[in-house]
Amino acid sequence: LLSTSTHGVVAPFPFSGCVLVSAKNAVVAETFQYASGTEPAELQAIDLAGEEKCKGATLYLNMEPGCSLGGDYLVNAIV
């Protein structure tokens, strides 16, 4: 559970964790959102892995149920 240490500090957003797996099936990044207002887990994973390892990679994002104040702009930007 990547995001369990953020209990109580990401409100009103849900817990989120992200794993980025390269095209060669290697885990290249494991991240989570540290606190409300910090960079989202999926963007951290992309930055950590770098552009070359992101090509053809699969991004797994797990979000706990909760309120959403934004929409899907991050997901659309990644795709």
mmCIF file of the N, C-alpha and C atoms, coordinates in Angstrom:
data_MODEL
# 
_entry.id   MODEL 
# 
loop_
_atom_site.group_PDB 
_atom_site.id 
_atom_site.type_symbol 
_atom_site.label_atom_id 
_atom_site.label_alt_id 
_atom_site.label_comp_id 
_atom_site.label_asym_id 
_atom_site.label_entity_id 
_atom_site.label_seq_id 
_atom_site.pdbx_PDB_ins_code 
_atom_site.Cartn_x 
_atom_site.Cartn_y 
_atom_site.Cartn_z 
_atom_site.occupancy 
_atom_site.B_iso_or_equiv 
_atom_site.pdbx_formal_charge 
_atom_site.auth_seq_id 
_atom_site.auth_comp_id 
_atom_site.auth_asym_id 
_atom_site.auth_atom_id 
_atom_site.pdbx_PDB_model_num 
ATOM 1   N N  . LEU A 1 1  ? 0.841   -1.175 0.000   1.00 0.00 ? 1  LEU A N  1 
ATOM 2   C CA . LEU A 1 1  ? 0.000   0.000  0.000   1.00 0.00 ? 1  LEU A CA 1 
ATOM 3   C C  . LEU A 1 1  ? 0.888   1.242  0.000   1.00 0.00 ? 1  LEU A C  1 
ATOM 4   N N  . LEU A 1 2  ? 1.025   1.836  -1.147  1.00 0.00 ? 2  LEU A N  1 
ATOM 5   C CA . LEU A 1 2  ? 1.933   2.963  -1.301  1.00 0.00 ? 2  LEU A CA 1 
ATOM 6   C C  . LEU A 1 2  ? 1.507   4.204  -0.533  1.00 0.00 ? 2  LEU A C  1 
ATOM 7   N N  . SER A 1 3  ? 0.205   4.432  -0.439  1.00 0.00 ? 3  SER A N  1 
ATOM 8   C CA . SER A 1 3  ? -0.249  5.723  0.072   1.00 0.00 ? 3  SER A CA 1 
ATOM 9   C C  . SER A 1 3  ? -0.736  5.700  1.513   1.00 0.00 ? 3  SER A C  1 
ATOM 10  N N  . THR A 1 4  ? -0.548  4.624  2.249   1.00 0.00 ? 4  THR A N  1 
ATOM 11  C CA . THR A 1 4  ? -1.102  4.563  3.603   1.00 0.00 ? 4  THR A CA 1 
ATOM 12  C C  . THR A 1 4  ? -0.483  5.574  4.555   1.00 0.00 ? 4  THR A C  1 
ATOM 13  N N  . SER A 1 5  ? 0.732   6.017  4.300   1.00 0.00 ? 5  SER A N  1 
ATOM 14  C CA . SER A 1 5  ? 1.363   6.998  5.194   1.00 0.00 ? 5  SER A CA 1 
ATOM 15  C C  . SER A 1 5  ? 0.793   8.395  5.040   1.00 0.00 ? 5  SER A C  1 
ATOM 16  N N  . THR A 1 6  ? -0.093  8.596  4.072   1.00 0.00 ? 6  THR A N  1 
ATOM 17  C CA . THR A 1 6  ? -0.675  9.916  3.854   1.00 0.00 ? 6  THR A CA 1 
ATOM 18  C C  . THR A 1 6  ? -2.031  10.064 4.536   1.00 0.00 ? 6  THR A C  1 
ATOM 19  N N  . HIS A 1 7  ? -2.394  9.115  5.384   1.00 0.00 ? 7  HIS A N  1 
ATOM 20  C CA . HIS A 1 7  ? -3.699  9.155  6.052   1.00 0.00 ? 7  HIS A CA 1 
ATOM 21  C C  . HIS A 1 7  ? -3.899  10.498 6.749   1.00 0.00 ? 7  HIS A C  1 
ATOM 22  N N  . GLY A 1 8  ? -4.959  11.198 6.329   1.00 0.00 ? 8  GLY A N  1 
ATOM 23  C CA . GLY A 1 8  ? -5.314  12.467 6.956   1.00 0.00 ? 8  GLY A CA 1 
ATOM 24  C C  . GLY A 1 8  ? -4.655  13.699 6.374   1.00 0.00 ? 8  GLY A C  1 
ATOM 25  N N  . VAL A 1 9  ? -3.683  13.547 5.478   1.00 0.00 ? 9  VAL A N  1 
ATOM 26  C CA . VAL A 1 9  ? -3.005  14.731 4.960   1.00 0.00 ? 9  VAL A CA 1 
ATOM 27  C C  . VAL A 1 9  ? -3.313  15.048 3.502   1.00 0.00 ? 9  VAL A C  1 
ATOM 28  N N  . VAL A 1 10 ? -4.099  14.232 2.835   1.00 0.00 ? 10 VAL A N  1 
ATOM 29  C CA . VAL A 1 10 ? -4.441  14.521 1.446   1.00 0.00 ? 10 VAL A CA 1 
ATOM 30  C C  . VAL A 1 10 ? -5.885  14.990 1.277   1.00 0.00 ? 10 VAL A C  1 
ATOM 31  N N  . ALA A 1 11 ? -6.636  15.074 2.371   1.00 0.00 ? 11 ALA A N  1 
ATOM 32  C CA . ALA A 1 11 ? -8.036  15.498 2.317   1.00 0.00 ? 11 ALA A CA 1 
ATOM 33  C C  . ALA A 1 11 ? -8.151  16.857 1.630   1.00 0.00 ? 11 ALA A C  1 
ATOM 34  N N  . PRO A 1 12 ? -9.165  17.095 0.837   1.00 0.00 ? 12 PRO A N  1 
ATOM 35  C CA . PRO A 1 12 ? -10.345 16.268 0.588   1.00 0.00 ? 12 PRO A CA 1 
ATOM 36  C C  . PRO A 1 12 ? -10.151 15.251 -0.537  1.00 0.00 ? 12 PRO A C  1 
ATOM 37  N N  . PHE A 1 13 ? -8.923  15.062 -0.991  1.00 0.00 ? 13 PHE A N  1 
ATOM 38  C CA . PHE A 1 13 ? -8.673  14.127 -2.080  1.00 0.00 ? 13 PHE A CA 1 
ATOM 39  C C  . PHE A 1 13 ? -8.503  12.711 -1.543  1.00 0.00 ? 13 PHE A C  1 
ATOM 40  N N  . PRO A 1 14 ? -8.732  11.704 -2.374  1.00 0.00 ? 14 PRO A N  1 
ATOM 41  C CA . PRO A 1 14 ? -8.559  10.312 -1.936  1.00 0.00 ? 14 PRO A CA 1 
ATOM 42  C C  . PRO A 1 14 ? -7.080  9.930  -1.902  1.00 0.00 ? 14 PRO A C  1 
ATOM 43  N N  . PHE A 1 15 ? -6.760  8.857  -1.193  1.00 0.00 ? 15 PHE A N  1 
ATOM 44  C CA . PHE A 1 15 ? -5.410  8.292  -1.255  1.00 0.00 ? 15 PHE A CA 1 
ATOM 45  C C  . PHE A 1 15 ? -5.142  7.878  -2.694  1.00 0.00 ? 15 PHE A C  1 
ATOM 46  N N  . SER A 1 16 ? -3.936  8.073  -3.176  1.00 0.00 ? 16 SER A N  1 
ATOM 47  C CA . SER A 1 16 ? -3.614  7.597  -4.522  1.00 0.00 ? 16 SER A CA 1 
ATOM 48  C C  . SER A 1 16 ? -2.181  7.092  -4.562  1.00 0.00 ? 16 SER A C  1 
ATOM 49  N N  . GLY A 1 17 ? -2.005  5.982  -5.245  1.00 0.00 ? 17 GLY A N  1 
ATOM 50  C CA . GLY A 1 17 ? -0.687  5.412  -5.453  1.00 0.00 ? 17 GLY A CA 1 
ATOM 51  C C  . GLY A 1 17 ? -0.539  5.083  -6.926  1.00 0.00 ? 17 GLY A C  1 
ATOM 52  N N  . CYS A 1 18 ? 0.690   5.059  -7.399  1.00 0.00 ? 18 CYS A N  1 
ATOM 53  C CA . CYS A 1 18 ? 0.924   4.854  -8.821  1.00 0.00 ? 18 CYS A CA 1 
ATOM 54  C C  . CYS A 1 18 ? 2.144   3.961  -9.025  1.00 0.00 ? 18 CYS A C  1 
ATOM 55  N N  . VAL A 1 19 ? 2.024   3.029  -9.959  1.00 0.00 ? 19 VAL A N  1 
ATOM 56  C CA . VAL A 1 19 ? 3.139   2.184  -10.368 1.00 0.00 ? 19 VAL A CA 1 
ATOM 57  C C  . VAL A 1 19 ? 3.262   2.315  -11.876 1.00 0.00 ? 19 VAL A C  1 
ATOM 58  N N  . LEU A 1 20 ? 4.471   2.572  -12.346 1.00 0.00 ? 20 LEU A N  1 
ATOM 59  C CA . LEU A 1 20 ? 4.734   2.696  -13.777 1.00 0.00 ? 20 LEU A CA 1 
ATOM 60  C C  . LEU A 1 20 ? 5.605   1.511  -14.189 1.00 0.00 ? 20 LEU A C  1 
ATOM 61  N N  . VAL A 1 21 ? 5.094   0.730  -15.167 1.00 0.00 ? 21 VAL A N  1 
ATOM 62  C CA . VAL A 1 21 ? 5.777   -0.470 -15.633 1.00 0.00 ? 21 VAL A CA 1 
ATOM 63  C C  . VAL A 1 21 ? 6.220   -0.243 -17.073 1.00 0.00 ? 21 VAL A C  1 
ATOM 64  N N  . SER A 1 22 ? 7.509   -0.444 -17.326 1.00 0.00 ? 22 SER A N  1 
ATOM 65  C CA . SER A 1 22 ? 8.065   -0.192 -18.658 1.00 0.00 ? 22 SER A CA 1 
ATOM 66  C C  . SER A 1 22 ? 7.554   -1.206 -19.677 1.00 0.00 ? 22 SER A C  1 
ATOM 67  N N  . ALA A 1 23 ? 7.824   -0.928 -20.937 1.00 0.00 ? 23 ALA A N  1 
ATOM 68  C CA . ALA A 1 23 ? 7.442   -1.832 -22.017 1.00 0.00 ? 23 ALA A CA 1 
ATOM 69  C C  . ALA A 1 23 ? 8.143   -3.184 -21.875 1.00 0.00 ? 23 ALA A C  1 
ATOM 70  N N  . LYS A 1 24 ? 9.247   -3.217 -21.124 1.00 0.00 ? 24 LYS A N  1 
ATOM 71  C CA . LYS A 1 24 ? 9.987   -4.467 -20.892 1.00 0.00 ? 24 LYS A CA 1 
ATOM 72  C C  . LYS A 1 24 ? 9.534   -5.172 -19.609 1.00 0.00 ? 24 LYS A C  1 
ATOM 73  N N  . ASN A 1 25 ? 8.406   -4.742 -19.062 1.00 0.00 ? 25 ASN A N  1 
ATOM 74  C CA . ASN A 1 25 ? 7.799   -5.322 -17.854 1.00 0.00 ? 25 ASN A CA 1 
ATOM 75  C C  . ASN A 1 25 ? 8.623   -5.111 -16.585 1.00 0.00 ? 25 ASN A C  1 
ATOM 76  N N  . ALA A 1 26 ? 9.339   -4.027 -16.506 1.00 0.00 ? 26 ALA A N  1 
ATOM 77  C CA . ALA A 1 26 ? 10.091  -3.681 -15.297 1.00 0.00 ? 26 ALA A CA 1 
ATOM 78  C C  . ALA A 1 26 ? 9.414   -2.514 -14.593 1.00 0.00 ? 26 ALA A C  1 
ATOM 79  N N  . VAL A 1 27 ? 9.300   -2.583 -13.279 1.00 0.00 ? 27 VAL A N  1 
ATOM 80  C CA . VAL A 1 27 ? 8.751   -1.461 -12.519 1.00 0.00 ? 27 VAL A CA 1 
ATOM 81  C C  . VAL A 1 27 ? 9.791   -0.349 -12.523 1.00 0.00 ? 27 VAL A C  1 
ATOM 82  N N  . VAL A 1 28 ? 9.415   0.810  -13.066 1.00 0.00 ? 28 VAL A N  1 
ATOM 83  C CA . VAL A 1 28 ? 10.359  1.929  -13.160 1.00 0.00 ? 28 VAL A CA 1 
ATOM 84  C C  . VAL A 1 28 ? 10.028  3.065  -12.195 1.00 0.00 ? 28 VAL A C  1 
ATOM 85  N N  . ALA A 1 29 ? 8.847   3.021  -11.577 1.00 0.00 ? 29 ALA A N  1 
ATOM 86  C CA . ALA A 1 29 ? 8.495   4.043  -10.583 1.00 0.00 ? 29 ALA A CA 1 
ATOM 87  C C  . ALA A 1 29 ? 7.336   3.565  -9.725  1.00 0.00 ? 29 ALA A C  1 
ATOM 88  N N  . GLU A 1 30 ? 7.416   3.862  -8.426  1.00 0.00 ? 30 GLU A N  1 
ATOM 89  C CA . GLU A 1 30 ? 6.324   3.637  -7.478  1.00 0.00 ? 30 GLU A CA 1 
ATOM 90  C C  . GLU A 1 30 ? 6.193   4.914  -6.663  1.00 0.00 ? 30 GLU A C  1 
ATOM 91  N N  . THR A 1 31 ? 5.044   5.558  -6.736  1.00 0.00 ? 31 THR A N  1 
ATOM 92  C CA . THR A 1 31 ? 4.877   6.850  -6.070  1.00 0.00 ? 31 THR A CA 1 
ATOM 93  C C  . THR A 1 31 ? 3.497   6.966  -5.425  1.00 0.00 ? 31 THR A C  1 
ATOM 94  N N  . PHE A 1 32 ? 3.336   7.998  -4.605  1.00 0.00 ? 32 PHE A N  1 
ATOM 95  C CA . PHE A 1 32 ? 2.037   8.342  -4.036  1.00 0.00 ? 32 PHE A CA 1 
ATOM 96  C C  . PHE A 1 32 ? 2.020   9.830  -3.762  1.00 0.00 ? 32 PHE A C  1 
ATOM 97  N N  . GLN A 1 33 ? 0.810   10.393 -3.654  1.00 0.00 ? 33 GLN A N  1 
ATOM 98  C CA . GLN A 1 33 ? 0.702   11.821 -3.346  1.00 0.00 ? 33 GLN A CA 1 
ATOM 99  C C  . GLN A 1 33 ? 0.950   12.006 -1.856  1.00 0.00 ? 33 GLN A C  1 
ATOM 100 N N  . TYR A 1 34 ? 1.937   12.836 -1.512  1.00 0.00 ? 34 TYR A N  1 
ATOM 101 C CA . TYR A 1 34 ? 2.383   12.994 -0.130  1.00 0.00 ? 34 TYR A CA 1 
ATOM 102 C C  . TYR A 1 34 ? 1.409   13.775 0.745   1.00 0.00 ? 34 TYR A C  1 
ATOM 103 N N  . ALA A 1 35 ? 0.801   14.823 0.171   1.00 0.00 ? 35 ALA A N  1 
ATOM 104 C CA . ALA A 1 35 ? -0.102  15.664 0.942   1.00 0.00 ? 35 ALA A CA 1 
ATOM 105 C C  . ALA A 1 35 ? -0.953  16.481 -0.024  1.00 0.00 ? 35 ALA A C  1 
ATOM 106 N N  . SER A 1 36 ? -2.031  17.025 0.470   1.00 0.00 ? 36 SER A N  1 
ATOM 107 C CA . SER A 1 36 ? -2.889  17.872 -0.345  1.00 0.00 ? 36 SER A CA 1 
ATOM 108 C C  . SER A 1 36 ? -2.084  19.039 -0.893  1.00 0.00 ? 36 SER A C  1 
ATOM 109 N N  . GLY A 1 37 ? -2.221  19.286 -2.184  1.00 0.00 ? 37 GLY A N  1 
ATOM 110 C CA . GLY A 1 37 ? -1.510  20.389 -2.813  1.00 0.00 ? 37 GLY A CA 1 
ATOM 111 C C  . GLY A 1 37 ? -0.158  20.010 -3.385  1.00 0.00 ? 37 GLY A C  1 
ATOM 112 N N  . THR A 1 38 ? 0.300   18.773 -3.157  1.00 0.00 ? 38 THR A N  1 
ATOM 113 C CA . THR A 1 38 ? 1.570   18.333 -3.730  1.00 0.00 ? 38 THR A CA 1 
ATOM 114 C C  . THR A 1 38 ? 1.321   17.665 -5.081  1.00 0.00 ? 38 THR A C  1 
ATOM 115 N N  . GLU A 1 39 ? 2.394   17.380 -5.784  1.00 0.00 ? 39 GLU A N  1 
ATOM 116 C CA . GLU A 1 39 ? 2.277   16.816 -7.127  1.00 0.00 ? 39 GLU A CA 1 
ATOM 117 C C  . GLU A 1 39 ? 1.584   15.451 -7.080  1.00 0.00 ? 39 GLU A C  1 
ATOM 118 N N  . PRO A 1 40 ? 0.622   15.222 -7.977  1.00 0.00 ? 40 PRO A N  1 
ATOM 119 C CA . PRO A 1 40 ? -0.099  13.943 -8.018  1.00 0.00 ? 40 PRO A CA 1 
ATOM 120 C C  . PRO A 1 40 ? 0.850   12.765 -8.283  1.00 0.00 ? 40 PRO A C  1 
ATOM 121 N N  . ALA A 1 41 ? 0.467   11.601 -7.801  1.00 0.00 ? 41 ALA A N  1 
ATOM 122 C CA . ALA A 1 41 ? 1.290   10.392 -7.907  1.00 0.00 ? 41 ALA A CA 1 
ATOM 123 C C  . ALA A 1 41 ? 1.656   10.064 -9.343  1.00 0.00 ? 41 ALA A C  1 
ATOM 124 N N  . GLU A 1 42 ? 0.726   10.212 -10.268 1.00 0.00 ? 42 GLU A N  1 
ATOM 125 C CA . GLU A 1 42 ? 0.998   9.834  -11.655 1.00 0.00 ? 42 GLU A CA 1 
ATOM 126 C C  . GLU A 1 42 ? 2.045   10.746 -12.301 1.00 0.00 ? 42 GLU A C  1 
ATOM 127 N N  . LEU A 1 43 ? 2.033   12.025 -11.952 1.00 0.00 ? 43 LEU A N  1 
ATOM 128 C CA . LEU A 1 43 ? 3.040   12.937 -12.493 1.00 0.00 ? 43 LEU A CA 1 
ATOM 129 C C  . LEU A 1 43 ? 4.413   12.687 -11.867 1.00 0.00 ? 43 LEU A C  1 
ATOM 130 N N  . GLN A 1 44 ? 4.426   12.352 -10.590 1.00 0.00 ? 44 GLN A N  1 
ATOM 131 C CA . GLN A 1 44 ? 5.688   12.001 -9.938  1.00 0.00 ? 44 GLN A CA 1 
ATOM 132 C C  . GLN A 1 44 ? 6.323   10.789 -10.603 1.00 0.00 ? 44 GLN A C  1 
ATOM 133 N N  . ALA A 1 45 ? 5.500   9.782  -10.916 1.00 0.00 ? 45 ALA A N  1 
ATOM 134 C CA . ALA A 1 45 ? 6.005   8.556  -11.539 1.00 0.00 ? 45 ALA A CA 1 
ATOM 135 C C  . ALA A 1 45 ? 6.616   8.841  -12.904 1.00 0.00 ? 45 ALA A C  1 
ATOM 136 N N  . ILE A 1 46 ? 5.962   9.662  -13.680 1.00 0.00 ? 46 ILE A N  1 
ATOM 137 C CA . ILE A 1 46 ? 6.468   10.006 -15.009 1.00 0.00 ? 46 ILE A CA 1 
ATOM 138 C C  . ILE A 1 46 ? 7.783   10.774 -14.892 1.00 0.00 ? 46 ILE A C  1 
ATOM 139 N N  . ASP A 1 47 ? 7.847   11.732 -13.976 1.00 0.00 ? 47 ASP A N  1 
ATOM 140 C CA . ASP A 1 47 ? 9.084   12.493 -13.772 1.00 0.00 ? 47 ASP A CA 1 
ATOM 141 C C  . ASP A 1 47 ? 10.225  11.588 -13.296 1.00 0.00 ? 47 ASP A C  1 
ATOM 142 N N  . LEU A 1 48 ? 9.910   10.691 -12.378 1.00 0.00 ? 48 LEU A N  1 
ATOM 143 C CA . LEU A 1 48 ? 10.918  9.797  -11.818 1.00 0.00 ? 48 LEU A CA 1 
ATOM 144 C C  . LEU A 1 48 ? 11.483  8.841  -12.874 1.00 0.00 ? 48 LEU A C  1 
ATOM 145 N N  . ALA A 1 49 ? 10.619  8.302  -13.711 1.00 0.00 ? 49 ALA A N  1 
ATOM 146 C CA . ALA A 1 49 ? 11.049  7.333  -14.721 1.00 0.00 ? 49 ALA A CA 1 
ATOM 147 C C  . ALA A 1 49 ? 11.808  7.985  -15.867 1.00 0.00 ? 49 ALA A C  1 
ATOM 148 N N  . GLY A 1 50 ? 11.389  9.176  -16.245 1.00 0.00 ? 50 GLY A N  1 
ATOM 149 C CA . GLY A 1 50 ? 12.005  9.838  -17.392 1.00 0.00 ? 50 GLY A CA 1 
ATOM 150 C C  . GLY A 1 50 ? 11.303  9.471  -18.689 1.00 0.00 ? 50 GLY A C  1 
ATOM 151 N N  . GLU A 1 51 ? 11.473  10.319 -19.675 1.00 0.00 ? 51 GLU A N  1 
ATOM 152 C CA . GLU A 1 51 ? 10.747  10.189 -20.936 1.00 0.00 ? 51 GLU A CA 1 
ATOM 153 C C  . GLU A 1 51 ? 11.009  8.862  -21.646 1.00 0.00 ? 51 GLU A C  1 
ATOM 154 N N  . GLU A 1 52 ? 12.251  8.427  -21.680 1.00 0.00 ? 52 GLU A N  1 
ATOM 155 C CA . GLU A 1 52 ? 12.597  7.211  -22.438 1.00 0.00 ? 52 GLU A CA 1 
ATOM 156 C C  . GLU A 1 52 ? 11.906  5.969  -21.865 1.00 0.00 ? 52 GLU A C  1 
ATOM 157 N N  . LYS A 1 53 ? 11.889  5.836  -20.537 1.00 0.00 ? 53 LYS A N  1 
ATOM 158 C CA . LYS A 1 53 ? 11.264  4.667  -19.909 1.00 0.00 ? 53 LYS A CA 1 
ATOM 159 C C  . LYS A 1 53 ? 9.745   4.720  -19.968 1.00 0.00 ? 53 LYS A C  1 
ATOM 160 N N  . CYS A 1 54 ? 9.180   5.894  -20.222 1.00 0.00 ? 54 CYS A N  1 
ATOM 161 C CA . CYS A 1 54 ? 7.721   6.038  -20.310 1.00 0.00 ? 54 CYS A CA 1 
ATOM 162 C C  . CYS A 1 54 ? 7.165   5.586  -21.658 1.00 0.00 ? 54 CYS A C  1 
ATOM 163 N N  . LYS A 1 55 ? 8.006   5.546  -22.662 1.00 0.00 ? 55 LYS A N  1 
ATOM 164 C CA . LYS A 1 55 ? 7.533   5.146  -23.991 1.00 0.00 ? 55 LYS A CA 1 
ATOM 165 C C  . LYS A 1 55 ? 7.074   3.697  -23.963 1.00 0.00 ? 55 LYS A C  1 
ATOM 166 N N  . GLY A 1 56 ? 5.803   3.471  -24.273 1.00 0.00 ? 56 GLY A N  1 
ATOM 167 C CA . GLY A 1 56 ? 5.233   2.131  -24.286 1.00 0.00 ? 56 GLY A CA 1 
ATOM 168 C C  . GLY A 1 56 ? 4.923   1.559  -22.920 1.00 0.00 ? 56 GLY A C  1 
ATOM 169 N N  . ALA A 1 57 ? 5.112   2.363  -21.868 1.00 0.00 ? 57 ALA A N  1 
ATOM 170 C CA . ALA A 1 57 ? 4.882   1.895  -20.498 1.00 0.00 ? 57 ALA A CA 1 
ATOM 171 C C  . ALA A 1 57 ? 3.392   1.871  -20.163 1.00 0.00 ? 57 ALA A C  1 
ATOM 172 N N  . THR A 1 58 ? 3.082   1.170  -19.081 1.00 0.00 ? 58 THR A N  1 
ATOM 173 C CA . THR A 1 58 ? 1.718   1.116  -18.549 1.00 0.00 ? 58 THR A CA 1 
ATOM 174 C C  . THR A 1 58 ? 1.727   1.761  -17.172 1.00 0.00 ? 58 THR A C  1 
ATOM 175 N N  . LEU A 1 59 ? 0.793   2.661  -16.939 1.00 0.00 ? 59 LEU A N  1 
ATOM 176 C CA . LEU A 1 59 ? 0.688   3.361  -15.667 1.00 0.00 ? 59 LEU A CA 1 
ATOM 177 C C  . LEU A 1 59 ? -0.520  2.822  -14.915 1.00 0.00 ? 59 LEU A C  1 
ATOM 178 N N  . TYR A 1 60 ? -0.283  2.315  -13.722 1.00 0.00 ? 60 TYR A N  1 
ATOM 179 C CA . TYR A 1 60 ? -1.358  1.819  -12.868 1.00 0.00 ? 60 TYR A CA 1 
ATOM 180 C C  . TYR A 1 60 ? -1.586  2.833  -11.761 1.00 0.00 ? 60 TYR A C  1 
ATOM 181 N N  . LEU A 1 61 ? -2.807  3.322  -11.659 1.00 0.00 ? 61 LEU A N  1 
ATOM 182 C CA . LEU A 1 61 ? -3.147  4.334  -10.661 1.00 0.00 ? 61 LEU A CA 1 
ATOM 183 C C  . LEU A 1 61 ? -4.289  3.814  -9.815  1.00 0.00 ? 61 LEU A C  1 
ATOM 184 N N  . ASN A 1 62 ? -4.088  3.808  -8.512  1.00 0.00 ? 62 ASN A N  1 
ATOM 185 C CA . ASN A 1 62 ? -5.106  3.335  -7.589  1.00 0.00 ? 62 ASN A CA 1 
ATOM 186 C C  . ASN A 1 62 ? -5.576  4.512  -6.753  1.00 0.00 ? 62 ASN A C  1 
ATOM 187 N N  . MET A 1 63 ? -6.865  4.761  -6.788  1.00 0.00 ? 63 MET A N  1 
ATOM 188 C CA . MET A 1 63 ? -7.417  5.854  -5.988  1.00 0.00 ? 63 MET A CA 1 
ATOM 189 C C  . MET A 1 63 ? -8.523  5.311  -5.101  1.00 0.00 ? 63 MET A C  1 
ATOM 190 N N  . GLU A 1 64 ? -8.466  5.665  -3.841  1.00 0.00 ? 64 GLU A N  1 
ATOM 191 C CA . GLU A 1 64 ? -9.529  5.305  -2.922  1.00 0.00 ? 64 GLU A CA 1 
ATOM 192 C C  . GLU A 1 64 ? -10.768 6.128  -3.260  1.00 0.00 ? 64 GLU A C  1 
ATOM 193 N N  . PRO A 1 65 ? -11.948 5.623  -2.943  1.00 0.00 ? 65 PRO A N  1 
ATOM 194 C CA . PRO A 1 65 ? -13.161 6.424  -3.180  1.00 0.00 ? 65 PRO A CA 1 
ATOM 195 C C  . PRO A 1 65 ? -13.106 7.723  -2.382  1.00 0.00 ? 65 PRO A C  1 
ATOM 196 N N  . GLY A 1 66 ? -13.569 8.788  -2.968  1.00 0.00 ? 66 GLY A N  1 
ATOM 197 C CA . GLY A 1 66 ? -13.599 10.073 -2.281  1.00 0.00 ? 66 GLY A CA 1 
ATOM 198 C C  . GLY A 1 66 ? -14.131 11.148 -3.201  1.00 0.00 ? 66 GLY A C  1 
ATOM 199 N N  . CYS A 1 67 ? -14.188 12.359 -2.712  1.00 0.00 ? 67 CYS A N  1 
ATOM 200 C CA . CYS A 1 67 ? -14.699 13.445 -3.525  1.00 0.00 ? 67 CYS A CA 1 
ATOM 201 C C  . CYS A 1 67 ? -13.654 13.876 -4.543  1.00 0.00 ? 67 CYS A C  1 
ATOM 202 N N  . SER A 1 68 ? -14.112 14.402 -5.647  1.00 0.00 ? 68 SER A N  1 
ATOM 203 C CA . SER A 1 68 ? -13.204 14.882 -6.685  1.00 0.00 ? 68 SER A CA 1 
ATOM 204 C C  . SER A 1 68 ? -13.521 16.331 -6.969  1.00 0.00 ? 68 SER A C  1 
ATOM 205 N N  . LEU A 1 69 ? -12.505 17.156 -6.963  1.00 0.00 ? 69 LEU A N  1 
ATOM 206 C CA . LEU A 1 69 ? -12.721 18.577 -7.187  1.00 0.00 ? 69 LEU A CA 1 
ATOM 207 C C  . LEU A 1 69 ? -12.181 19.021 -8.544  1.00 0.00 ? 69 LEU A C  1 
ATOM 208 N N  . GLY A 1 70 ? -11.724 18.064 -9.367  1.00 0.00 ? 70 GLY A N  1 
ATOM 209 C CA . GLY A 1 70 ? -11.021 18.485 -10.560 1.00 0.00 ? 70 GLY A CA 1 
ATOM 210 C C  . GLY A 1 70 ? -11.583 17.988 -11.861 1.00 0.00 ? 70 GLY A C  1 
ATOM 211 N N  . GLY A 1 71 ? -11.732 16.787 -12.061 1.00 0.00 ? 71 GLY A N  1 
ATOM 212 C CA . GLY A 1 71 ? -12.052 16.254 -13.368 1.00 0.00 ? 71 GLY A CA 1 
ATOM 213 C C  . GLY A 1 71 ? -10.948 15.300 -13.776 1.00 0.00 ? 71 GLY A C  1 
ATOM 214 N N  . ASP A 1 72 ? -10.806 15.112 -15.065 1.00 0.00 ? 72 ASP A N  1 
ATOM 215 C CA . ASP A 1 72 ? -9.847  14.111 -15.533 1.00 0.00 ? 72 ASP A CA 1 
ATOM 216 C C  . ASP A 1 72 ? -8.718  14.724 -16.353 1.00 0.00 ? 72 ASP A C  1 
ATOM 217 N N  . TYR A 1 73 ? -8.372  15.981 -16.107 1.00 0.00 ? 73 TYR A N  1 
ATOM 218 C CA . TYR A 1 73 ? -7.370  16.652 -16.928 1.00 0.00 ? 73 TYR A CA 1 
ATOM 219 C C  . TYR A 1 73 ? -5.998  15.967 -16.859 1.00 0.00 ? 73 TYR A C  1 
ATOM 220 N N  . LEU A 1 74 ? -5.602  15.431 -15.703 1.00 0.00 ? 74 LEU A N  1 
ATOM 221 C CA . LEU A 1 74 ? -4.296  14.762 -15.616 1.00 0.00 ? 74 LEU A CA 1 
ATOM 222 C C  . LEU A 1 74 ? -4.260  13.488 -16.444 1.00 0.00 ? 74 LEU A C  1 
ATOM 223 N N  . VAL A 1 75 ? -5.307  12.699 -16.341 1.00 0.00 ? 75 VAL A N  1 
ATOM 224 C CA . VAL A 1 75 ? -5.370  11.458 -17.111 1.00 0.00 ? 75 VAL A CA 1 
ATOM 225 C C  . VAL A 1 75 ? -5.350  11.762 -18.596 1.00 0.00 ? 75 VAL A C  1 
ATOM 226 N N  . ASN A 1 76 ? -6.106  12.740 -19.021 1.00 0.00 ? 76 ASN A N  1 
ATOM 227 C CA . ASN A 1 76 ? -6.124  13.123 -20.444 1.00 0.00 ? 76 ASN A CA 1 
ATOM 228 C C  . ASN A 1 76 ? -4.757  13.603 -20.896 1.00 0.00 ? 76 ASN A C  1 
ATOM 229 N N  . ALA A 1 77 ? -4.033  14.327 -20.049 1.00 0.00 ? 77 ALA A N  1 
ATOM 230 C CA . ALA A 1 77 ? -2.714  14.837 -20.420 1.00 0.00 ? 77 ALA A CA 1 
ATOM 231 C C  . ALA A 1 77 ? -1.706  13.715 -20.579 1.00 0.00 ? 77 ALA A C  1 
ATOM 232 N N  . ILE A 1 78 ? -1.820  12.671 -19.753 1.00 0.00 ? 78 ILE A N  1 
ATOM 233 C CA . ILE A 1 78 ? -0.892  11.533 -19.804 1.00 0.00 ? 78 ILE A CA 1 
ATOM 234 C C  . ILE A 1 78 ? -1.156  10.691 -21.048 1.00 0.00 ? 78 ILE A C  1 
ATOM 235 N N  . VAL A 1 79 ? -2.412  10.456 -21.350 1.00 0.00 ? 79 VAL A N  1 
ATOM 236 C CA . VAL A 1 79 ? -2.765  9.640  -22.500 1.00 0.00 ? 79 VAL A CA 1 
ATOM 237 C C  . VAL A 1 79 ? -2.358  10.344 -23.754 1.00 0.00 ? 79 VAL A C  1 
# 
